[in-house]
Amino acid sequence: MRAQVGDRLIPDGDPDRIAVVIGLRNADGSPPYVVKWLTGGHIALVFPGPYARIVHADPANGTAAANGTAAANGTAAANGAAAANGAAAANGAAAANGVPE
């Protein structure tokens, strides 16, 4: 199992419990993962079970890609690339319209 920041984790195939991967402990994307649960917003370190699955983020649907490309809806990527709508990245890089965040 390999994940990237922004991917969704569905533990043991339970679609009612979904988390977003917000951090990796291993550079190769192997577990454990730091996740934020969508219900409640609790942040936890998770060692997924054998029936858990990863749903990879898709830049086409507006989710920022882990490789730093901006998503179609303009959400900036994690590495600080400017978004198409001019929103600045988290590291303070200038936006497409030249106005810093």
C-alpha positions in Angstrom: 0.0 0.0 0.0 1.4 3.4 -1.0 -0.2 6.8 -0.4 0.6 10.5 -1.1 -0.5 13.5 0.8 -4.1 14.3 -0.3 -5.1 10.7 -0.9 -8.2 9.3 0.9 -7.9 6.3 3.3 -10.9 4.1 3.8 -10.1 1.7 6.6 -11.3 -1.9 6.4 -13.5 -0.9 3.4 -15.9 1.1 5.6 -17.1 4.0 3.4 -18.5 5.8 6.4 -15.0 6.3 7.9 -12.9 8.3 5.5 -9.7 10.1 6.2 -7.4 12.4 4.2 -3.7 11.6 4.3 -2.0 14.8 5.6 1.4 13.4 6.3 3.7 10.5 5.5 6.2 8.9 7.9 8.1 7.1 5.1 9.3 8.7 1.8 8.1 5.7 -0.2 4.5 6.3 0.8 4.2 3.2 3.0 2.3 3.1 6.3 1.9 4.5 8.8 0.0 7.6 7.7 -0.9 10.8 9.5 -4.6 11.3 8.6 -7.4 13.7 9.3 -10.8 12.1 9.7 -13.5 13.8 7.7 -16.1 13.3 10.4 -14.9 15.2 13.4 -11.6 16.4 12.1 -9.6 14.3 14.5 -5.9 13.9 13.4 -4.3 10.5 14.1 -1.4 8.2 13.2 -2.9 5.2 11.4 -1.5 1.8 10.6 -4.1 0.6 8.0 -5.4 -3.0 8.3 -5.4 -5.6 5.5 -8.7 -4.5 4.1 -8.1 -0.8 4.0 -7.7 1.0 0.7 -6.2 4.2 -0.6 -8.1 6.4 -3.1 -5.6 8.5 -4.9 -6.2 12.3 -5.3 -7.3 13.4 -8.8 -6.1 16.8 -9.9 -8.9 16.9 -12.6 -11.7 16.9 -9.9 -10.2 19.8 -8.0 -8.0 18.0 -5.5 -4.4 19.3 -5.4 -1.9 16.8 -6.6 1.0 15.7 -4.4 3.5 16.4 -7.1 2.8 20.2 -6.9 0.7 20.8 -9.9 -2.3 23.1 -9.3 -5.7 21.7 -9.6 -8.3 22.7 -12.1 -10.3 24.7 -9.5 -7.2 26.6 -8.5 -6.4 25.0 -5.2 -2.6 25.4 -4.7 -0.5 22.3 -4.4 1.4 21.4 -1.2 4.8 22.4 -2.6 3.8 26.1 -3.1 2.9 26.3 -6.8 0.5 29.1 -7.5 -3.1 28.2 -8.3 -4.8 29.2 -11.5 -7.3 31.5 -9.7 -4.5 33.5 -8.1 -4.6 32.1 -4.6 -1.1 31.9 -3.1 0.4 28.7 -1.9 0.9 27.9 1.8 4.6 28.9 1.7 3.7 32.5 0.6 4.7 32.2 -3.0 3.2 34.9 -5.2 -0.1 34.1 -6.9 -0.7 34.2 -10.7 -2.1 37.7 -10.4 1.1 38.8 -8.6 -0.5 39.5 -5.2 1.0 37.4 -2.4 -1.2 35.7 0.1 
